[in-house]
């Protein structure tokens, strides 16, 4: 006979957020890329859907993405002295590095090119394996069984052949955060990366027992997520902020 045990009536939520010694953390998704444009165009009625040529890591910013990077730089320049980032850690992918370069040029001053920059491979975008740079419309047209498997599994758990699920991205992001906390205690850090990295980061910083999202939260291009630190842990302070993209002064 199987016995089912319910949680005790007086059970309480336990705060198991991971320790993190950073002073503050901002995470920026890169500006719009040429692949983002192609993926959106593939969804248009009657579009001739096809994979985007080349390697994912070499995809550059679009013209709009470059403008978004400049707006991010103006947002960065508007931080009060002593409150903005002291260190930048960037994805190795071209679109992320171009985003930081555009930010640094636009920000200038103490939050521009004088900030130390580190590139870390663990901030790369989610690897899609044999379907690298395949828009969803192409997957539905050319590999309908795989598209159905993706829909059935859910985006958090779907692992393309030779690629990563978001659960895999979370594993490398968790180790990155642990290493960064140990290497830069008390410092305010800016990450420039990808939507998959930001989603994984949000999950990791939510702590042990954080539920996997039924729907992956949207991460707009050139948006900013923010966590405040007290030397012991990071607490969420903002997600998906894009106000700087419409503010005339970038503030």
C-alpha positions in Angstrom: 0.0 0.0 0.0 1.4 3.4 -1.0 1.2 6.1 1.6 1.1 9.7 0.5 2.6 12.3 2.8 1.6 15.9 2.6 3.8 18.8 3.8 3.4 19.6 7.5 0.7 22.2 8.1 3.3 24.6 9.7 5.9 24.2 6.9 7.5 27.5 5.9 9.3 28.7 2.8 13.1 28.5 3.3 15.3 31.1 1.9 18.2 29.1 0.2 19.5 31.8 -2.1 23.2 31.0 -2.9 25.9 33.1 -1.2 27.4 35.7 -3.4 29.9 38.3 -2.3 29.5 40.8 -5.2 28.5 44.3 -4.4 26.1 44.5 -7.4 25.4 42.8 -10.6 23.9 44.0 -13.9 23.3 41.7 -16.8 22.7 43.1 -20.3 21.4 41.2 -23.3 23.2 42.2 -26.5 21.6 44.5 -29.0 19.5 43.3 -31.9 21.6 41.0 -34.1 21.3 40.2 -37.8 20.1 36.7 -36.8 17.4 38.3 -34.6 16.2 40.1 -37.7 16.3 37.0 -39.9 14.4 34.9 -37.3 11.7 37.5 -37.1 11.5 37.7 -40.9 11.1 34.0 -41.1 7.9 34.2 -39.2 6.3 36.5 -41.8 3.5 34.9 -43.9 4.9 33.6 -47.2 8.6 34.0 -46.1 11.1 31.7 -47.6 12.4 30.3 -44.4 16.0 29.1 -44.4 18.8 28.7 -41.8 21.0 31.7 -41.2 24.5 31.1 -42.8 27.7 31.0 -40.8 28.5 30.3 -37.1 26.4 31.6 -34.2 29.4 33.1 -32.5 30.2 35.2 -35.5 26.7 36.8 -35.8 27.1 40.7 -35.6 24.8 43.4 -34.5 22.3 44.9 -36.9 22.2 48.7 -37.4 19.4 48.9 -34.9 21.5 46.8 -32.5 24.4 49.2 -32.8 22.0 52.1 -31.9 20.8 50.1 -28.9 24.3 49.6 -27.7 24.9 53.3 -27.8 21.7 53.9 -25.8 23.0 51.4 -23.3 26.2 53.4 -23.1 24.2 56.5 -22.3 22.3 54.6 -19.6 25.7 53.5 -18.2 27.1 57.0 -18.2 24.1 58.2 -16.2 25.1 56.1 -13.2 26.1 58.2 -10.2 29.9 58.1 -9.3 30.7 55.1 -7.2 27.4 53.3 -8.0 28.1 51.8 -11.5 30.1 48.8 -12.5 33.8 48.4 -11.7 34.3 45.3 -13.9 32.8 44.0 -17.2 32.6 40.4 -18.1 31.5 39.7 -21.7 30.5 36.7 -23.8 33.0 35.8 -26.5 30.4 36.0 -29.2 30.7 38.9 -31.7 27.3 40.5 -31.0 28.0 40.7 -27.3 31.5 42.1 -27.7 30.1 44.7 -30.2 27.5 45.6 -27.7 30.0 46.3 -25.1 32.3 48.2 -27.5 29.3 50.4 -28.5 28.4 50.9 -24.8 32.0 51.9 -23.9 32.3 54.4 -26.8 29.0 56.0 -25.9 29.5 56.0 -22.2 33.1 57.3 -22.2 34.3 58.7 -18.9 34.7 56.4 -15.9 32.2 53.9 -17.2 33.6 53.7 -20.7 36.7 52.1 -22.2 38.7 52.5 -19.0 36.7 49.8 -17.3 38.5 46.4 -17.1 36.9 43.8 -19.4 37.2 40.0 -19.1 35.8 37.6 -21.7 34.5 34.3 -20.3 33.4 31.4 -22.5 30.7 30.3 -20.0 28.7 33.4 -21.0 28.3 32.2 -24.5 24.8 31.7 -25.9 22.9 28.5 -25.7 24.3 25.9 -28.1 21.7 24.6 -30.5 23.8 21.7 -32.0 22.7 20.5 -35.4 20.0 23.2 -35.5 22.4 26.1 -35.0 21.0 29.3 -36.5 17.8 27.6 -37.6 14.8 29.9 -37.0 11.8 28.1 -35.4 9.9 28.5 -38.7 12.6 26.5 -40.5 12.5 23.8 -37.8 8.7 23.5 -38.2 9.1 23.3 -42.0 12.1 21.0 -42.4 12.1 18.9 -39.2 8.4 18.9 -37.9 9.0 15.9 -35.6 11.8 17.8 -33.9 9.7 20.9 -33.6 7.0 18.8 -32.0 9.5 17.3 -29.6 10.7 20.8 -28.7 7.1 21.9 -28.0 6.3 18.8 -26.0 9.5 19.0 -23.8 9.1 22.8 -23.2 11.8 25.4 -23.8 13.5 25.0 -20.4 14.1 21.3 -20.9 14.4 20.9 -24.7 17.9 19.8 -25.7 18.6 19.8 -29.5 20.8 17.1 -30.8 24.4 18.1 -30.1 23.2 21.2 -28.2 22.2 22.4 -24.8 19.0 22.7 -22.8 18.6 25.8 -20.6 19.2 23.4 -17.7 22.7 22.9 -19.1 23.2 26.6 -19.5 22.2 27.0 -15.8 25.0 24.6 -14.8 27.8 26.6 -16.4 26.3 29.9 -15.3 26.1 28.6 -11.7 29.8 27.8 -11.7 30.6 31.1 -13.3 28.7 33.0 -10.5 30.5 31.0 -7.9 33.9 31.7 -9.4 33.1 35.4 -10.0 32.0 35.8 -6.4 35.3 34.4 -5.2 37.4 36.4 -7.6 35.7 39.8 -7.2 34.2 40.0 -3.7 32.5 43.4 -3.1 32.9 44.5 -6.7 30.1 45.8 -8.9 30.0 43.8 -12.1 28.3 44.2 -15.5 27.7 41.1 -17.7 27.1 41.4 -21.4 25.7 38.2 -22.7 22.6 36.5 -24.2 18.9 35.8 -23.4 19.7 32.2 -22.4 22.4 33.3 -20.0 20.2 35.9 -18.4 17.4 33.4 -17.9 19.8 30.9 -16.4 21.3 33.6 -14.2 17.9 34.5 -12.8 17.2 30.9 -12.0 20.5 30.3 -10.4 20.3 33.4 -8.2 16.8 32.5 -7.1 18.4 29.7 -5.1 18.0 26.1 -4.2 14.5 24.9 -4.8 13.7 27.6 -7.4 11.1 26.2 -9.7 11.9 25.8 -13.4 9.8 28.2 -15.4 6.8 26.8 -17.3 7.4 29.7 -19.7 10.8 31.2 -20.2 10.7 34.9 -19.3 11.2 37.3 -22.2 14.5 39.0 -22.4 14.3 42.0 -24.8 17.4 42.9 -26.8 19.5 45.5 -25.0 17.5 45.0 -21.8 19.1 45.3 -18.3 18.6 43.0 -15.3 19.9 44.1 -11.9 20.7 42.5 -8.6 21.8 44.4 -5.4 24.4 42.9 -3.2 25.1 43.2 0.5 28.3 41.2 0.5 26.5 37.9 1.3 23.9 37.5 -1.4 22.3 39.2 -4.4 18.7 40.4 -4.4 16.7 41.1 -7.5 16.1 44.8 -8.3 15.0 44.8 -11.9 14.4 42.6 -15.0 14.0 43.3 -18.7 14.4 47.1 -18.3 14.4 48.9 -21.7 13.5 52.4 -20.6 16.9 53.6 -21.8 16.0 52.7 -25.4 13.3 55.4 -25.5 14.7 58.0 -23.1 16.2 60.9 -25.1 19.2 61.2 -22.8 19.6 57.4 -22.2 18.9 57.9 -18.5 
